[in-house]
Amino acid sequence: MTRVIVLGPREFPYRAQMKAVLDRLHRRHRFTAVIETDEPGVARMAGDWARERGLEDLKLPPETKLYRGRAGAVNNERMLAEADMAIIYGDAGPDGLDLLVRARLKGAYVYTVDVVKDWGLVLDRNRRQIEEE
């Protein structure tokens, strides 16, 4: 039984592929809850996925007014206190890198999703899909 953090970019057009990866990892790790920030993009889609499957959707949005520039890092600590595993999709920015490092230091299992490798997509420099293998 695993509580998993899901983090990724705010603009993420690959909903079906994201759900397929979550389904595959859920079969292997038996998620009991998804921990997410309730921000647009991957986080919110992961929460939708969890609720569709009857799993707990634990929303922990960053407290930007209280922590300002440190809100992402502080929130990563909050989420990691609740999690056994982290899934990071594509380029999750500095907060994603921070979460990756903190999760590995904690000893949590970290799964990073490389859009090109994991989904067989060929992308141009603008991250626009130009060919599907």
C-alpha positions in Angstrom: 0.0 0.0 0.0 1.6 3.2 -1.2 1.0 6.9 -0.9 2.4 8.6 -3.9 3.3 12.2 -4.8 2.6 13.2 -8.4 4.3 16.3 -9.8 4.9 17.7 -13.2 4.4 20.7 -15.5 1.3 22.9 -15.4 0.9 22.7 -19.2 0.7 19.0 -20.0 -1.4 17.8 -23.0 -0.8 14.0 -22.6 -3.6 13.1 -20.2 -4.3 9.6 -21.6 -0.6 8.7 -21.6 -0.2 10.0 -18.0 -3.2 7.9 -16.8 -1.7 4.8 -18.5 1.6 5.3 -16.7 -0.3 5.8 -13.4 -2.4 2.7 -14.1 0.8 0.6 -14.8 2.5 1.8 -11.6 -0.6 1.4 -9.5 -0.8 -2.3 -10.5 2.8 -2.7 -9.4 2.7 -0.6 -6.2 -1.0 -0.7 -5.1 -1.5 3.1 -4.4 -3.8 4.0 -1.6 -3.5 7.8 -2.1 -2.3 10.4 -4.5 -0.7 13.5 -2.9 -0.7 16.5 -5.2 -0.6 20.3 -5.1 -4.1 20.9 -6.7 -2.4 23.2 -9.3 -3.2 23.0 -13.0 -1.6 20.4 -15.2 -0.2 17.1 -14.0 -1.0 17.5 -10.3 -4.7 18.1 -10.8 -4.9 15.4 -13.5 -3.4 12.9 -11.0 -6.0 13.9 -8.4 -8.7 13.3 -11.0 -7.2 9.9 -11.8 -7.1 9.0 -8.1 -10.8 9.9 -7.5 -11.8 8.0 -10.7 -10.3 4.8 -9.1 -11.7 5.3 -5.6 -8.3 6.3 -4.2 -7.7 9.1 -1.7 -6.8 12.5 -3.3 -4.7 14.4 -0.7 -4.4 18.0 -1.8 -1.5 20.0 -0.3 -1.2 23.3 -2.1 1.9 25.4 -1.5 1.4 28.2 1.0 2.9 31.0 -1.1 1.7 33.9 1.0 3.4 32.4 4.1 6.6 31.1 2.6 6.9 33.2 -0.6 9.9 32.0 -2.7 10.4 28.9 -0.4 6.8 27.7 -0.8 7.7 24.9 -3.2 10.5 23.5 -1.1 8.5 23.7 2.1 5.5 22.0 0.4 7.8 19.3 -0.9 8.8 18.5 2.7 5.1 18.4 3.7 4.2 16.1 0.9 7.2 13.8 1.5 6.2 13.4 5.2 3.0 11.7 3.9 4.5 9.8 0.9 6.3 6.5 0.2 6.9 7.2 -3.5 7.2 10.1 -5.9 6.3 10.2 -9.7 7.7 13.2 -11.6 6.5 13.8 -15.1 8.8 15.5 -17.7 10.2 18.9 -16.7 8.7 19.8 -13.4 11.0 22.8 -13.0 13.0 23.7 -9.9 10.3 22.4 -7.5 10.4 19.0 -9.2 14.2 18.8 -9.0 14.0 19.8 -5.3 11.4 17.0 -4.7 13.5 14.5 -6.6 16.5 15.2 -4.4 14.6 15.3 -1.1 12.7 12.0 -2.0 15.9 10.2 -2.8 17.6 11.5 0.4 14.5 10.2 2.4 14.9 6.8 0.7 11.5 7.1 -1.1 11.1 5.3 -4.5 11.2 7.9 -7.3 9.9 7.2 -10.7 10.7 9.9 -13.4 8.6 9.9 -16.6 10.5 10.8 -19.7 7.9 11.8 -22.2 10.1 10.8 -25.2 11.4 7.5 -23.9 8.3 6.3 -22.0 5.7 7.2 -24.7 7.7 6.8 -27.9 7.0 10.4 -28.9 9.4 12.4 -31.0 9.2 16.1 -30.0 10.7 19.2 -31.6 12.4 21.9 -29.6 9.1 23.5 -28.8 7.9 20.3 -27.2 5.3 20.0 -30.0 4.4 16.5 -31.0 5.5 16.0 -34.6 5.5 12.2 -35.0 4.2 9.3 -33.1 6.2 6.0 -33.5 
